[in-house]
Amino acid sequence: MTSAFDEDALRHWLVDYLVTNIGCSPDEIDLDAPLNDLAVGSSDAVVLTGELSELLGRTVSPVEFWQYPTINALAKFLTGGEVDPFDGAAGAMAAVRDSGRADHDDAIAVIGLGLRLPGGAEADGNIEGPEQFWEFLTEGRSAVREVPADRWESFRIDSPEAAAALAGTTRWGSFLRDVDAFDAEFFEISPSEADKMDPQQRLLLEVTHEALEHAGIPAHSLRHTQTGVFAAACLGEYGYLSTTDLGDVDSWSGTGGALSIIANRVSYYFDLRGPSMTIDTACSSSLVTIHLACQSLRAGDSDVALAAGVNMVLSPAVTRSFDQLEAMSKTGQCHAFDASADGFVRGEGAGVAVLKRLSDAQRDGDRVLAVIRGSAVNQDGRSNGLMAPNPAAQMAVLRSAYAAAGVEPREVDYVEAHGTGTLLGDPIEARALGTVLGKGRPAERPLLLGAVKSNLGHLEAAAGIAGFAKAVLSLQHNVIPANLGYRTPNPHIPFENLRLRVVAEPTDWAPGARPRRAGISSFGFGGTNAHVVIEEAPRAAASPASETASEPDPAVSTLVVTGRTPDRVAAQAGTLADWMAGVGAETSLAEVAHALNHHRSHHNKFATVAARDHAQAIAGLQALATGQSAPGVVGPHVGACTPGRVFVYSGQGSQWAGMGRQLLADEPAFAAAVAEIEPVFVIRVRGRSGPGWVGSCWPMSRRSPRRWPRSSRCSSRRSVSRCTR
C-alpha cells in the first residue's frame, strides 16, 4: 500500500472519486450508506477496484465492495483497520445452532422426483422426468434458445415506443414447448375452468402426478392423509394478462390467476389434508419449499410432503426490467464461475420432490434416492442495496445449514451453487463457500462446484428444485456432470486459496468410506438465502446368502395398464413399451409387473399383457398401443369396472367318494364334457380302455392311486364350467 494513504486520506479519495466519476453531490454522500445507494453498480465497482489496485499497489477484489459496502467500512478495511466482516449479520450468525450430529429420525428421505424442463432430445422438446434430465446433463446439452415466435406476439402493439422496447428486449431463454397444452379431462376439470387456469397450475398438477408415480405411491392412497404441499411460484403473469379485458372475466378468473391456488389446487385434486401453501422468495423459492417441507415432516404436521417449484415466462416485462439492470447475458448463456460471465438468461420449468421421514420410508419399503440432513434459510438484511448480495449472510446460512445437519462443512464433496453467471455474484458466492466449506480442507481434495443454470438458464422459482434434482441424481449415478461452457476461471475468484474447483468435465463420485454429501444453494434477489444439505441413501446391510438369494421370476408376468379411456390405455401402453425398450431394459419383468399392480393409480379402463420376457412384453404393449391383437393381450376393457360374478375352482374337491356321479347322471352338459376327455384319461391315466371307466373316475376307495383323483379333478373342473354357460 502507498504510505501516503491512511484511512482518512482514502476516505477522502473515495468521496472525490464518487463526485468526479459517478456524479454524486458531496452533500448527498453518507459515509455509512451502502455504495449501491450512491449509484455504484457492478460495472462501476469493477472499474473502481482497478483504480484502487493501482493506487494501493495491491489487488483489490470487487467482492470487497459487497463485504464492506460503505465508504467508512471500505476505507478502514483497505488501510488495514479492524472491520467485522459479519457486521449486519450478527443476528444471523447468533442463530447458528451448535446442535451436533442430527438425530437419525430427523433425516428426510427423497423418494420421488417429477420434472418438466426445457431441453428435450427433440428439437425444442421438453424433458419429462428424472431419467431424461440425467441424459440431458450427461450429454452436456443446453436448453437455451430464442423466445418462441408466438410467445410475445400479443405485445406487438401499434405504439412505436412499445415496439422499440420489445425489439430491444433480450430474446434468449429456455422455454417449454406446448405451455398451453393441458389434459383437463384427466384431472376432471371443465374446459371453461381450464382455460382460465394459470399454466403454472396446470403444469404442477401434471408433474405432481408424475412425481408420485416415480415414488411408487398410488395417488388415491394419499386421500385424506397429512400430505403437505409446498409450492414455489413468483410470477402471476397469466392472471394479469387474462383479465385486462373485463368482459372476459368470469367466475373461474379469480382462482385461475391466484398464486395461492397453485399449491391449493394440488391439495384439492388429490384430496390432501396437510399444509398447503405457495411460497415466493423469488429465485430461492423452491429451495425454501424444501426447507419448510422438512420442518413440517419433523414437526409431525405432514407425513408426506411435496416440495415443488414452477416458473413460466409469459410476458417480456420482467426480462426487460432485468435488461435495464444489465443483469441479462448478452451472449445468451449463464457462464457460471467463468471469466466470460456476463449475466443470466431466464427459463421455465417445474419440479416436484416427494419427501418422507427416513424412518417412515424405510418402514414402508420406499426406494430412497437421497437423504436431506439439514437446511437453513436467512435474509441479507440491509446489504449494499435491495438486490445486492450480502457475503456475511451467505456465510451465515451455510454455517446454519451444516450445524442443523450435524455435518462438518469440510466433509461435503460438492455444492450445486446458485451460480447465476454474473461477474460479481459468482465471486461473492465463491468467497462464502470457500470461507465456510474450504476451511481445513486439504489442497488435493477441493470442494467441487457446479451450477445447473449453465444448462438450463435461471428458472427463478423453479431454480432451486432443478439444482436439487441434479444433486440427487449425481448421488444416484455416482457422477457429477460437467459445468457447461466452463473454460477460463473467473479472475475475481482465488479458487486455489479457497480450496474450490469447478467441475469442468464429468467427474466420478463413487461411494467411499464415509457417506457422500452435497449442498445446494439458492439466493433470492430480495435477499432470502437458502441452503440444503443432502447425503447418499443409506446402504443396505449385508444379509445372509440364504436371505439374499433372488427368487426366480415367475414363468409369466402380467402387466396391468390403466387409463380413464381406451385411448389413454393405448397411450400408456406405448409409453411403457418405449420405457422397457430403453431406460427400463435392465429392470426385471417381475419388478415392472409388481410396480404396475401395486404402485400405480388404477383407473376404470384397463388392459393386461401377459409375457414371459421383455421381448414378449414390449411386443404385447406395442400391439395394445396400436390397437392390434397379439398373444397374451387382453383389453382394453370398456365399460365400468363393476363387481360381477366369477367362477372359482377350489384347490381340492375329493372330500367324499363318488361326489361327481350325480352330476354325471343328471347334467347332460357335464356328461358330454366328460365324454370328450375319455381318450386322454383312459389311455394316459388309467392305462387301459373299456366300458365302465367313467364310474371309476371318482373311485369309491380313498386308496386309489394319487394320479386318479388329481386327473378326476381336472376333468370335473372342465366339465363343471360347461354347466355355467
ZICOR-V52181 format. One record per helix or strand of 2 or more residues. SS is the DSSP state (helix for helix, strand for strand). FROM is the first residue (numbers start at 0). TO is the last residue. If there is no record, write none. Layout:
BEGIN
SS:FROM:TO / SS:FROM:TO
END
This chain:
BEGIN
helix:6:21 / helix:25:27 / helix:34:37 / helix:41:55 / helix:62:66 / helix:70:77 / helix:89:93 / helix:103:105 / strand:107:117 / strand:125:127 / helix:129:137 / strand:144:145 / helix:152:154 / helix:159:166 / strand:171:173 / helix:190:195 / helix:198:214 / helix:218:221 / strand:226:231 / helix:236:240 / helix:245:247 / helix:252:256 / helix:259:269 / strand:275:278 / helix:281:298 / strand:303:310 / helix:316:323 / strand:345:346 / strand:348:356 / helix:357:362 / strand:369:378 / helix:390:404 / helix:408:410 / strand:413:415 / helix:424:436 / strand:446:449 / helix:452:455 / helix:459:476 / strand:478:479 / helix:494:497 / strand:499:501 / strand:506:507 / strand:516:522 / strand:527:535 / helix:544:547 / strand:556:562 / helix:565:580 / helix:582:585 / helix:588:597 / strand:604:610 / helix:613:625 / strand:632:634 / helix:660:665 / helix:667:675 / helix:677:685 / helix:693:697 / helix:705:722
END
